[in-house]
Amino acid sequence: MDLYRDGRQDYADESTSIGTTFLGQEPEPPLEEIATDAAFTLFVIDADEFEAVWRSALRSHRPQMSSDEVHG
């Protein structure tokens, strides 16, 4: 999952790749190495926070229903 300063939320899982986010073929470098790159800001979050952000990213990419579809 990637969260951007402009509010975008992209994610990837075993069947989906949204935006420029994808599952890598190689292991990621250690967090300490990633943290040295000024392009990234790392945050440690717990499982509940992760689930909330994951659900938000999923919702942000769902097709929006028109009011006619919602109200039948």
NORQUI-V858679 format. One record per backbone hydrogen bond with DSSP energy under -1.0 kcal/mol. CO is the residue of the C=O (numbers start at 0). NH is the residue of the N-H. If there is no record, write none. Layout:
# NORQUI-V858679
CO&NH + CO&NH
This chain:
# NORQUI-V858679
1&9 + 3&6 + 7&3 + 9&1 + 10&17 + 15&12 + 17&20 + 29&33 + 30&34 + 33&36 + 36&39 + 45&49 + 46&50 + 47&51 + 48&52 + 49&53 + 50&54 + 51&55 + 52&56 + 53&57 + 54&58 + 55&59 + 57&60 + 58&61 + 65&69 + 66&70
